[in-house]
Amino acid sequence: MFIVHSRDIEYCSVIKGKESKVIQGIDYQNKLFYPGEVYAQENKQIAINKGRKLFLEGKSLCLLVESENSIRLWHHDKALKKFTNSDDIVSIVNLPFLVRAMRDIGGVKIMDRQYRLRKYSRCFIGKEAVSWIMDYLKVSELEALSLGQRLMNEKYIHHVTDDHDFKNEYLFYRFHWDD
């Protein structure tokens, strides 16, 4: 276990888990760490004890990052991969996991909608999906649009009348299995 000050570390983005989620990470001594619990400065000893316990049990190599008012426990995982700007997030995102998150609680709002006296069942709005993808994956609007188009190309979603590509507009889209 290491205890370092926040000014002495290099933050980066890392790819974590089977769903290939991009999250904030730390690159420290050629090891990648992902964020864990946050403790108030007055609970520093509790954070140290937690990190020590995880290390001694062989569960995780830990890094304690201290700032002016808090301490955060970061966990090392050999499976983490560093995400660089040269990586293409659109091609590495695991679409089945993304779709599951989109359809889950806190995902995009799927509901019956009406436009010009016509009712469209179980659909979502492209503009809201772009915003959700940007927030969920911490990607740019262009990357979110590209991911949405990839979802269309790989037949996860489609425009309700199949008249449009994926756009950041008030257009209705539906998951294929909701047809």
N, C-alpha and C positions, 0 to 999 in steps of 0.2 A: 504494500500500500504506500502511495506517495501523497504528500500534502504539498500543494503548490499554490501560489497566488495567481489570480486570474490574468494578471498582466504578463505572466511567464509562460503562457500556453498558446498554442495555435488552434483556433477554431476552424472547423472545416465542415463539409457536409459528408455524411456517410450513408450507405445503403444498408438497411437492416431488415432481416427476416425474409421469409419466403415470398412475402408480398412486395419485396423490393422497395420499401418505403424509404424515401430520402428524408433524413432528419439531421439536426445539428449534431456535430460530434467534435471530438478533440483528437488531434494527432500529437501524441506526446511520446518521446523516445521511441519512435517508429512503431508505436502501438496505437490502435484506434479505440476510442472509448465513446460510449453513448450515455446520455444523461439519465440520472436516477433521482433519488430523493433530494429535496432541498431542506436544509436546516437553518434555523436562526443562528446568528453568531454565538449567542449565549448557550446553544446546545452543541457546541463544537465537540465536546467529549462524547456525546451520544453518536454523532456522525463518525468519529474515529472508531468507537467500539463496533458500530455496524459494519464499517469497512473492514476492520480487523477480523470480525466474525466470518464475513463472507470469504475472505482470503484464507483463513485457517480451515474452513470447511471445504475448501477447494472449489467453491462455486464461482468465484470471480476475482480477478485482479482489479483492484479499485484505485481510483484517483480521487482525492479530495481537493476540490478547487475552492479556494477561499477568496471572497471579495470583502468589501467594507462591511456589509451587513448580513451576509449569508455564507453558507458553505454548501456546496453541492457535491453529492456522491456520483461519480461517473464509473461505469462498468466497462471492462475490456471484454471483447468478444472476438475470437479468432475469425469468425465468419463475416465480420464487418468488412465492407469494401469502401474505399474512399471514392467519393463522387467528385469528379473534376469537371470543369466547364467543357472539356473536350468530350466527355461522355454524353450520350444522347439519351436523356431521360425518357423520351417518347418511346424508344425501342426497348428499354430495360424494364419498364413498369409491367408487372404481372397483371394482365387484364382481368382474369377471373377474380382475383382479390380486389381489384379496383371496383369491379361491378358489384361484388358482394358489399363493399363499403358504401357504394352509391345507393344501393337498395336497402341498406340497413337503417336503423334508427339514427338520426343525425345526418343521413345522406340527402340526396336530392328529393324534393317534394314531388311524389308521384300521386296524381289524383286525376279525376275526371275534369275536363276543361271544355269550354265552349268558345267557338269563334265563328262569327257570322251565322248564327242560328244552327250551326252544326256542332254536335257533341263528340269529343274525342276522349275515349276512356283510357285510364291508367297511363298517363303521359307526364312528362316533365318539360320544363322550359330550357332551351339551349343556353340562354343568358345566365340562368341560375346554376346550371350544370358547370359552365365555365368558371363561374365564381367559386363554386364548391371545390372543383378540381384544383384551382389555384390555391385555395386555403388549405385543403387536405394534403396536397403534395408539396406545397411551397414552391410552385413553379410560376413562370410568367404566363401572361395571357396567350401568347403565341404557342407556348408549349401545351397549355390546356386545350387550345383549339386543335392542335395536332393530335393530342391524345383522344379527343372526342372524335376526330375524323378516323383515327385508327380503330376506335370502338365501332364505328360504322363500317369500315372496310372489312373488319373481321366478324361482322354480322352479330354484334352484341346489341346494337341499337339501330334505329332508323328513324327518319322523319316520318310523321304520321301519314302523310300522303306520298312519301318518297319523292318529293319535289326539290329537296334541298340537301346540300352537304351540311356538315356540322358547322353552325355559325353562332357567334356571340350575339344573338338577337332573340326577340320574343317569338320564337318558333317552337312548335311542339315536337318532341321526340318520344319514342317508346322503346322499351326493351323488347326484343323479339319474342321472348317467352310470355309477354303480356298481351300478345295479339289474340 
